[in-house]
Amino acid sequence: MRIVCIDTEAQYRDIVERDVVAPLQAQGHEFTWIDGGRFDDPAAAIAAAQGFDGLYVIGDQGPLPAGLLEQATTLRLVSFVGTGARRFVDMEEAERAGVTVTNVPDFASQSVAEHAIALMFAVARRVVEGDGIVRSGGWSKHQGVKLAGQRLGVIGAGAIGARVVRIAKALGMEPVYWSRTVDPDRSAELGAEQVSLEELVETSRVVSVHLTHSPETDGLVSRELLERLRPDAIFVNTARAEVVDTEALDELLAHGRIFGAGIDVFTEEPPNPAGLPAVSSNAVLTPHIGFHTDEADDVFRLAAENILAFAAGTPTNVIH
């Protein structure tokens, strides 16, 4: 097979060369990396994909342009690096074009869960603010929040949310969760109570979002829900920005109506700095790095294995 990666992120080049190009070439396949490729130039992206059998999509470039899968008529496979392929690939177009789409499920659950916990601590103990005080020559001390004994509301009890629940219990927190599916066995497995969204946001000192983005979850954490947060609440989102009414959250932060927030995902990445909450509002922001650890980087190799399996006639991790 001939595989192409249309990518703008040179930071991944060494990993891809080692974990993707080498194993593919060892099996007789070709891999082409287009430096400076852009998905926001539809004509150029469609032209770049012509003549290839597969598209290796890292996802940092944004969604595939409409029409790419249908107009690049030789494409048979999209191998997505990560879990959230539906956010980047139009599944209806893939079906029309007869293109198989694969992903790498549950590749960084522990890494993202740990990052969510890190953001909780950073906000609770006002770590960024304290760092700034010391670096500017100051020594004023501020009050933090002890997380042990606090109720943690986890929105979404999939692989990542479940890990957050388990870590929180080890920290002495009281986790509860919400899921679209009511499953007593899941509650027993997690050792946590399933509650309504309204009860979760009203009673939790910390709220952490762990939902995939889909038509069903788009804007699920609405303005109405956010306005039910406790005045001393900490809100954490390491999932997808589109799941949350970010404008409403920004307003709560700006007016000091919640204690703070830890945010790793944005509707526009990178976001416009002018539209970000100020550090003084106790918002800790990170550049969508929840998944980005040495261990989680194995996702590149796993996405390559999806290509090899497809080429061998035994597709794995197919989502369409």
Buried (B, 14 or more C-beta within 10 A) or exposed (E): BEBBBBBBEEEBBEBBEEBBBEBBEEEEBBBBBBEEBBBEEBEBBBEBBEEBBBBBBBBBBBBBBEBBBBBBEEBBBBBBBBBBBBBBBBBEBBEEBEBBBBBBEEBBBBBBBBBBBBBBBBBBBBBBBBEEBEEEEEEEEEEBBEBEEBBBBBBBBBBBBBBBBBBBBEBEBBBBBBBEEEEEEBBEEBEBEBBEBEBBBBBBBBBBBBBBBBEEBEBBBEBEBBBBBBEEBBBBBBBBBBBBBBEBBBBBBEEEBBBBBBBBBBEEEEBEEEEBBEBEBBBBBBEBEBBBBEEBBBBBBBBBBBBBBBBEEEBEBEBB
